Amino acid sequence: MIKIVGLLLVAAIATYGLHAFAQIRADVRPSLTPIGSSSSNGVSFAWFYDSTERTVVVCRIGQAPGDSVDCKAKTTLQ
C-alpha cells in the first residue's frame, strides 16, 4: 500500500513539474526589424521597425570617417 501511495505521489509531483516547466515562455522577437535602406549624396539611411514600442526609427550616417550614426523615432503606429 505504501509503495502505491509513494508511486502516485511521485507521479503527481512529476506531472506538476512538467506542467510548471511548460508554462515558461521566452519572448524571442527581435526588438528592431530592418525595413529598408537607401543612400543619396554620400548620406546613408536605414529604417527599422521597433515591435516593442510600435515605432518606426530612421538612422542616418554620413560618408566622412568621423560621422556618427544618428537614429530618431519617426512615428508611433497605432
N, C-alpha and C positions, 0 to 999 in steps of 0.2 A: 504494500500500500504506500509506504514512504517513497519507494522508487518511482511509482506512478505520479505522485504529487510533485516530487522533485523534477521529474521529466516535464510535466506540464508547466511548472514554474519556469524552468529554463527555456522552454519553447515560447512562453508568453514574454519573457524578457528579451529573447532574441527577436521576436516579431516586433515588439515595441522599438527596439534599437534599429532595426531595418526601416521601420516607418519613420522614425525621427531623422535618420540619416538621409532618407529620400526627400525630405522637406527642404533641405538646404539647397538654395539656388544662387548661383553667382551671375551677376549681370556682366556679360562679356561683350556688350555692344561698344564699338569704338565711339569715343566722345566727339571726334571730328571726322567727318566723311568728306573726302575731296569731291568737289563738284566739277571744277574745270580750271583752266589756266590760260593766260594769254600774255603777250608782250607787245609793247609799242614804244618806239623811240628809246630803246635801252632800259625801259622800266618793265618789270615783270609783275603780273598779278596772278593770284590764285584765290579761288573761292572755296570755302568749306562750309558744311552744314553741321552745327552742333546739336545733336539729338537730345542731349540732356536739358539744354536751355531753349531749344527750338529757335535758334537764331542762325542767320547766315553771316559768316565772317569773311572779309576780304583782306588779304595780305599783299603788301607791296614791297618790292625791293628794287633799288636802282642798280645800274651797271658798275658803278665805282666800287673798288675793293672795300672801302670803309663804310659803305651804306649798310644800315641795319634793316632787319625785317620789321615792317610796321603793319600790325594787324588791328583792325577795328570791326566791331559788330555793325552790320549794315541795318538789319531789321529783325524784329521778333515776329515769328509766324504764329498765327492764332489757331 
